[in-house]
Amino acid sequence: MAINTVCPVCGARISLEEVRISGQESRLIDTRRDLVVSRGAYLYTPFAICRNARIGGKISGVLWCESLCRVEFSGTAPVQIRAAEFLVPAGTVFRCPFPVQAENFTVRG
């Protein structure tokens, strides 16, 4: 089974694997699977695209989710988020200095 592919239009590499961030990382992410930023982790990404994101740690940069973005991180994150669905669960206090773009919002925090 392939773990990555190439965009036929622009030639960019696209990952077909889930991406897990458990420490401090700074990189571009382009996956058609899920992005998970674990609690206590930090991701700086000039641009990240994924199917679903579960953000338990700090993130900054630009994040585009094709489906769900679930933020479980309490605090302020300088990240631009665009997703089909945006979810903040109960008990989470999330602040973002940029407008979040989403078709559906669920904020329980």
C-alpha positions as CSV (number, residue, x, y, z in Angstrom):
1,M,0.0,0.0,0.0
2,A,1.3,3.5,-0.9
3,I,2.2,5.9,1.9
4,N,2.2,9.0,-0.3
5,T,1.3,10.2,-3.8
6,V,2.0,13.1,-6.0
7,C,-0.5,15.8,-7.2
8,P,-1.0,15.4,-10.9
9,V,-1.4,19.1,-11.4
10,C,1.4,20.7,-9.4
11,G,3.7,17.7,-8.5
12,A,3.4,18.3,-4.7
13,R,3.9,15.3,-2.4
14,I,0.8,14.3,-0.5
15,S,0.9,11.9,2.4
16,L,-1.6,9.1,2.8
17,E,-0.7,8.5,6.5
18,E,-2.0,9.9,9.7
19,V,0.3,12.5,11.1
20,R,0.9,12.6,14.9
21,I,2.8,15.4,16.6
22,S,3.9,14.5,20.1
23,G,6.8,17.0,20.6
24,Q,7.8,20.3,19.2
25,E,7.8,20.4,15.4
26,S,7.9,23.0,12.7
27,R,6.9,21.8,9.2
28,L,4.5,21.8,6.3
29,I,1.8,19.0,6.5
30,D,-0.2,17.7,3.5
31,T,-2.1,14.5,4.3
32,R,-5.4,13.1,3.3
33,R,-5.6,11.4,6.7
34,D,-5.8,12.8,10.2
35,L,-3.6,15.2,12.0
36,V,-3.2,14.7,15.8
37,V,-1.4,17.2,18.0
38,S,-1.0,15.5,21.3
39,R,-1.4,17.3,24.7
40,G,1.8,19.1,25.6
41,A,3.0,19.1,22.0
42,Y,3.5,22.2,19.8
43,L,3.2,22.5,16.0
44,Y,4.2,25.5,14.0
45,T,3.1,25.1,10.4
46,P,3.2,27.6,7.7
47,F,0.4,25.5,6.1
48,A,-1.2,22.2,7.1
49,I,-4.0,20.4,5.2
50,C,-5.7,17.2,6.5
51,R,-8.9,15.4,6.5
52,N,-9.6,15.7,10.3
53,A,-7.6,17.4,13.0
54,R,-7.6,16.8,16.8
55,I,-5.7,19.6,18.5
56,G,-4.8,18.7,22.1
57,G,-1.6,20.8,22.1
58,K,-0.6,24.2,20.9
59,I,-0.6,25.1,17.2
60,S,0.3,28.2,15.2
61,G,0.2,28.9,11.5
62,V,-2.5,27.9,9.0
63,L,-4.7,24.8,9.3
64,W,-7.2,23.6,6.7
65,C,-9.4,20.6,7.5
66,E,-11.4,18.9,4.8
67,S,-13.8,17.7,7.4
68,L,-13.6,18.1,11.2
69,C,-11.3,20.2,13.4
70,R,-11.7,19.4,17.1
71,V,-9.8,21.7,19.4
72,E,-9.2,20.2,22.9
73,F,-6.4,22.7,23.8
74,S,-7.3,25.4,26.4
75,G,-5.5,28.6,25.7
76,T,-4.6,31.0,22.9
77,A,-3.4,29.7,19.6
78,P,-2.3,32.1,16.8
79,V,-3.7,29.8,14.0
80,Q,-5.9,30.4,11.0
81,I,-8.4,27.6,10.8
82,R,-10.7,26.6,7.9
83,A,-12.8,23.5,8.2
84,A,-16.1,22.0,7.2
85,E,-17.0,21.5,10.9
86,F,-15.4,23.1,14.0
87,L,-15.8,21.6,17.4
88,V,-14.8,22.9,20.9
89,P,-15.8,20.3,23.5
90,A,-17.1,21.1,27.0
91,G,-14.4,22.2,29.5
92,T,-12.2,23.8,26.7
93,V,-11.5,27.5,26.6
94,F,-10.0,28.2,23.2
95,R,-9.0,31.7,22.0
96,C,-7.9,32.5,18.5
97,P,-6.9,36.0,17.3
98,F,-8.1,35.1,13.7
99,P,-11.6,34.3,12.5
100,V,-12.3,30.6,12.2
101,Q,-13.9,29.7,8.9
102,A,-16.3,26.8,9.0
103,E,-19.7,25.6,7.7
104,N,-20.8,24.2,11.0
105,F,-19.7,25.3,14.5
106,T,-20.3,23.4,17.7
107,V,-18.9,25.2,20.8
108,R,-19.6,23.5,24.1
109,G,-16.6,24.9,26.0
